[in-house]
Amino acid sequence: MQVMHNVDLTPLNTFGLKARARDFAVLEHENDLHEIVKLPAFKRESVLWLGGGSNILLMGDYQGLAVHIQNRGIRELFRSDGLVYLEAQAGEVWHEFVLHTLEAGLSGLENLSLIPGSVGASPVQNIGAYGVEVKDAIHSVRCFDLDTCTFVTLDNAACRFSYRESLFKQAGRGRYVITAVVFALNETFRPNVRYGDLAAVVEQACAGRKITAKDVSDAVCQIRSGKLPDPKTLGNVGSFFKNPVVAAPTAQKLLAQYPDMPHYPQPDGSVKLAAGWLIECCNLKGFQIGGAAVHNQQALVLVNKQQAQAHDVYALAQHIVRTVQQTFGVALHTEPNWIGADTAPDTAAAV
Ligand code: EPU
C-alpha cells in the first residue's frame, strides 16, 4: 500500500474547494483495508474516506490520512421472484452504474439518474430524487467493521434508513467502511412518475408509445440538467440543505400567511417543506458571499462561482440559515459533511 503526501484534493471534491491531504492512499480492492488499518498514518477517528467527493465540504488542508475508495466491479448474484440481485463495488460511479442496470434491462434506479457520487456513498445519505430513495432498492450493504477488522453484511433494516439519513451518518459513523452494495432490481418495469412534472415530461417524450425505464431516466436527466448545475462546470454538492420537516400546526400557520407554499404531509402527521422555496422567498437566489453563491435556477443548491474559499461557503450557509429562521421560524439543516469544521453552520447560526 503506497502512501502519498501533500496530495491535492481540489479535483476530488465536486465543490472545488482548495485543500491538500497530508497523507493519501487509494483503495483498489476491499482487501486493501487489512493493510490500510496497519499504516502508521491510520488513525481511526481521523480518516477521510473519500468517494466521489460530491457530499463533502473541505474546510482546509486535511491533516490526516485520506483514502480514495476506488474498488470497481459489478456482478449478478442471483435472481428470485422477479428480482435480480446485483452487487456493485463502492468505487463505481453512481450514474454509470444506473446506466449499466438500464442496459441490462433492469429497473428500480431510473429515477435516481444523474446523481453525482459513488455507489458506496449512496446508502450513507440515502440518496433520493423524484419520489424514490435508494433504500427502496438496497438489499444489503457490505462493510468493513473497524471495531472488529472483519467484513460484515448489514441488511436493509440494519442500515436504519430514513430521509437523507442512515446508520452510517449516526451510530455507525466512523465504524463502518462501505465496500459494496447489493441492490434488488426489477425484471419487470413499473413506472413511478408521480413526482412533480416527471409524468408530463415522460409522456411528451414517448408520444403514446409504451414507457420504458430508460425513458424515465432520460426525463430525469433532462429535468435535472435544467435546474441543477453540472459539477464539472460549476462546483456544487447538490442540495445543500435538507427539506425541513415541521409539526402540522407550524405548517398551518405558515400556509395561512403563504398559501402558495409547497408542502408535503408525511405519514406521521408532520409536514415537509421545500427549503429551496423558503430560500427563494427570502430573495436569496443569486446571493453571493466571496466566491460562493446561491444558484440562480435552484435555491437549494450553493455553487462555487469564483474560486470560493471555505469560509465563503460557511458564511453563506450561516446567512441562509439565519435569514430563513428569522423570516419563517423554520430551522434549516445542511446536508453535506463539513470536514474540518468544529461545528456545522446550521448549529453555529442557531446560537
Ligand atoms: N422551489 C422553489 N424555488 C427553488 C427551488 C424549489 O420555489 O429555488 C420549489 C419548487 O417549485 C417545488 C418545490 O420547491 O415546488 C420542490 O422543488 P424540487 O422539486 O426542485 O425539489 P427539492 O425539494 O428542491 C429535492 C431533493 C433533490 C431532488 C429533488 C427531486 C432534497 C434535499 N433535495 O429537492 O435532491 O433531486 O427533490 O426529487 O430532498 C440532492 O439531494 O442533492 C438533490 C438534488
Boltz pocket constraint, residues with backbone or C-beta under 6 A from the ligand:
constraints:
  - pocket:
      binder: B
      contacts: [[A, 128], [A, 129], [A, 130], [A, 131], [A, 195], [A, 196], [A, 228], [A, 237], [A, 238], [A, 239], [A, 240], [A, 241], [A, 242], [A, 243], [A, 262], [A, 273], [A, 274], [A, 275], [A, 276], [A, 277], [A, 280], [A, 297], [A, 298], [A, 299], [A, 300], [A, 335]]
      max_distance: 6.0
